[in-house]
Amino acid sequence: MSTVYLTGAGPGDVELLTLKAVRVIQNADVLIYDRLVNPEILTMVKASCDLIYVGKEDKKHTLPQNEINELIYQASLKYENIVRLKGGDPFVFGRGGEEALYLQERDIKFEIIPGISSAIAVPAYAGIPVTHRGITTSFRVVTGHENPKKKISQIEWESFLNDETIVFLMGYHNIELICSKLIGLGKRKDYPCAVISKGTTNEQEVITGTLDNIIEKSKGLPTPAMIIIGEVVTLRDKIKWFK
């Protein structure tokens, strides 16, 4: 009987893979992987493993999600061990829930293998703790990928006026909207924020600033890039460790 492993590849650094993820990758008959998966991971598979790329970039998708779902299902009819490998964690904006439901509706056995989410790992590699006693007791992870032309936003912007840390994933292309929205709602212009490009990799680049200057300071950074907003950003000068 075939099994589909919906697997998190972690944030970029190959050493942040879990032991369980390494085991199923090495045993995979087919590996269906995303754009943000570290290429080093692909070298772990056995020689007979088939590799299928289904990466997505802004406005450029190899396959739409419904076709990826069907591809995974069809692979389960052909192979015994199927690894669906996603950057970060499959259930943190990875659409792993949709793929799991698609398989469940077709009586296909699957397992979820969590991955270290970039939402916590990338700030850590930048020397920015998402929580810190005396500064903030909570953090929020928000998609920055929402279409600005949507008539009704699912993001509760008004709730961002407290001092919790906000981590925007996939939001660099919407950074002007994010900053202007927060300033417009009353967040002070000199509120600390950072943009982290290619976090946890040897190409990592970190730009710190404030809501009113981070757009200009971070212009031209390569993606993937995340935005982190909060007083914890000011701790980077003392905690930064990864070069």
C-alpha positions in Angstrom: 0.0 0.0 0.0 1.3 3.4 -0.9 1.9 6.2 1.6 2.2 9.9 0.8 4.5 11.9 3.2 3.5 15.5 3.3 6.9 16.7 4.5 8.4 20.0 5.7 11.9 20.8 4.3 12.6 23.5 6.8 13.6 27.1 6.1 16.7 26.6 3.9 19.6 25.4 6.0 19.8 21.7 5.1 20.9 20.8 8.7 17.5 22.0 9.9 15.8 19.0 8.3 14.2 16.6 10.9 15.6 13.1 11.2 12.2 11.7 10.1 12.2 13.9 7.0 15.7 12.6 6.1 14.6 9.0 6.5 11.5 9.3 4.2 13.4 11.3 1.6 16.1 8.7 1.4 13.5 6.0 1.0 11.3 7.9 -1.5 10.3 6.4 -4.8 9.2 9.8 -6.0 9.9 13.3 -4.6 7.5 16.1 -5.6 9.1 19.3 -4.4 8.7 23.1 -4.2 10.8 26.1 -5.3 12.1 26.8 -1.8 13.5 23.4 -1.1 17.3 23.5 -0.7 18.8 21.7 -3.8 21.2 19.8 -1.5 18.2 17.8 -0.2 17.6 16.4 -3.7 21.0 14.7 -3.5 19.8 12.6 -0.6 17.4 10.5 -2.7 18.2 7.0 -4.0 19.3 6.7 -7.6 15.9 5.2 -8.7 13.9 8.1 -7.2 11.9 10.2 -9.7 12.1 14.0 -9.0 9.1 16.2 -10.0 9.3 20.0 -9.6 6.1 21.8 -8.9 7.5 25.2 -7.7 5.5 28.4 -7.5 6.7 32.0 -7.9 4.7 35.2 -7.9 2.6 35.1 -11.0 4.4 32.1 -12.3 3.2 28.6 -11.2 4.5 25.4 -12.7 1.1 23.9 -11.9 -1.9 25.3 -10.2 -2.7 23.8 -6.8 -5.6 21.6 -8.0 -3.3 20.0 -10.5 -0.6 19.5 -7.9 -3.3 17.7 -5.7 -4.1 15.4 -8.6 -0.5 14.8 -9.4 0.2 13.6 -5.9 -2.9 11.4 -6.0 -1.8 9.9 -9.4 1.7 9.3 -7.9 0.1 7.3 -5.1 -1.3 4.9 -7.6 2.1 4.3 -9.2 4.6 4.5 -6.4 4.9 3.0 -2.9 6.6 5.9 -1.0 5.7 9.3 -2.2 7.3 12.4 -0.6 5.6 15.7 -1.1 8.4 18.1 0.0 7.6 21.7 1.0 9.7 24.6 2.2 9.2 25.3 5.9 6.2 23.5 7.3 3.5 22.0 5.2 0.7 23.5 7.4 2.1 27.0 7.7 0.9 28.6 4.4 2.1 25.5 2.6 -1.4 24.3 1.5 -0.6 21.0 3.0 -4.1 20.9 4.5 -5.6 21.0 1.0 -3.4 18.2 -0.2 -4.2 16.1 2.9 -7.9 16.5 2.4 -7.6 15.6 -1.3 -5.9 12.4 -0.4 -8.3 11.6 2.4 -11.3 11.9 0.1 -9.7 9.3 -2.1 -8.7 6.9 0.7 -5.0 7.4 0.2 -2.8 6.8 3.2 -0.7 9.8 4.2 1.5 11.1 7.0 2.3 14.7 8.0 6.0 15.4 8.8 6.3 18.9 10.3 9.2 21.1 9.3 10.8 24.0 11.1 8.9 27.0 10.0 10.7 30.0 8.5 8.5 32.2 10.7 10.6 31.3 13.7 13.9 30.0 12.2 14.6 32.9 9.9 14.3 35.6 12.6 16.4 33.4 14.9 19.2 33.2 12.3 19.0 37.0 12.0 19.4 37.4 15.8 15.7 38.5 16.3 13.7 36.6 18.9 10.0 36.6 18.0 9.2 36.9 21.7 11.2 38.4 24.6 10.3 39.0 28.2 9.6 42.6 28.9 9.1 43.4 25.2 6.4 41.1 23.9 4.7 38.0 25.0 3.2 37.0 21.7 3.8 36.9 18.0 1.6 36.6 14.9 2.4 35.0 11.6 0.5 36.6 8.7 0.4 35.9 5.0 1.7 38.9 3.0 0.6 37.3 -0.2 -3.0 38.6 -0.1 -4.0 40.2 -3.4 -4.2 44.0 -2.7 -7.1 44.2 -5.2 -9.4 42.0 -3.0 -12.5 43.9 -2.0 -12.5 42.4 1.5 -9.3 41.6 3.2 -9.1 38.6 5.6 -6.3 40.3 7.5 -7.4 42.0 10.6 -5.2 45.1 10.2 -6.7 47.0 13.1 -5.6 44.3 15.5 -1.9 45.0 14.8 -1.7 48.1 16.9 -0.5 46.4 20.0 3.2 45.5 20.7 3.1 41.8 19.6 5.6 40.8 16.9 4.2 40.5 13.4 5.9 38.2 10.9 4.8 38.6 7.3 5.6 35.6 5.1 5.6 35.9 1.3 4.9 39.6 1.7 8.0 41.4 0.3 6.2 42.4 -3.0 3.5 44.0 -0.8 5.8 45.8 1.6 4.6 49.3 0.5 1.0 48.2 1.2 1.9 46.7 4.6 3.9 49.7 5.8 1.3 52.3 4.6 -1.5 50.3 6.1 0.1 50.1 9.5 1.1 53.8 9.6 -2.3 54.8 8.4 -3.9 52.9 11.3 -1.7 54.7 13.8 1.5 52.6 14.1 4.2 55.1 14.7 6.5 55.7 11.7 9.7 54.9 13.6 8.4 51.5 14.7 11.2 48.9 14.2 11.1 46.4 11.4 13.4 44.2 9.3 13.4 42.4 6.0 15.3 39.1 5.9 16.3 37.7 2.5 17.2 34.1 1.9 17.2 33.4 5.7 19.2 30.6 7.2 21.3 30.2 4.0 24.8 31.4 3.3 23.1 34.1 1.1 21.1 35.5 4.0 20.9 39.3 4.1 19.2 41.3 6.9 18.1 44.9 6.6 16.7 46.7 9.6 14.9 50.0 9.7 11.5 51.5 10.5 8.1 51.5 8.9 8.9 54.8 7.2 12.3 53.9 5.7 12.4 50.1 5.3 10.9 50.2 1.8 13.8 52.3 0.5 16.5 50.5 2.6 15.4 47.0 1.5 14.8 47.8 -2.2 16.2 45.2 -4.6 16.6 42.4 -2.0 16.2 38.9 -3.6 13.4 36.7 -2.6 12.3 34.7 -0.6 12.2 37.6 1.9 10.2 38.0 5.1 9.1 41.1 7.0 9.3 41.2 10.8 7.8 44.1 12.6 8.2 44.7 16.4 10.4 46.1 19.1 12.3 42.8 19.2 14.1 43.9 16.0 16.2 46.2 18.1 17.8 43.2 19.8 19.5 42.2 16.6 22.5 44.4 17.2 23.4 42.4 20.3 22.2 38.9 19.4 23.2 38.6 15.7 25.4 35.6 15.3 25.0 34.1 11.8 27.1 35.4 9.0 
